[in-house]
């Protein structure tokens, strides 16, 4: 087997592994759908209830 044939066989053996690695790395990027930036695509968290306990606790700790 000549040196050229050995190199070609080595490249052909590495080609499927390289294609598999590139597919695994590109899959998340290709899976994300393109979204338009409109008001309907924004997901917001519900507003938290403010109870004011933190300020009362701060004042009571400073006096104690």
PyMOL commands that set and color helices and strands:
alter all, ss='L'
color gray80, all
select helices_A, chain A and resi 3-31+39-41+53-63
alter helices_A, ss='H'
color red, helices_A
deselect
rebuild
show_as cartoon
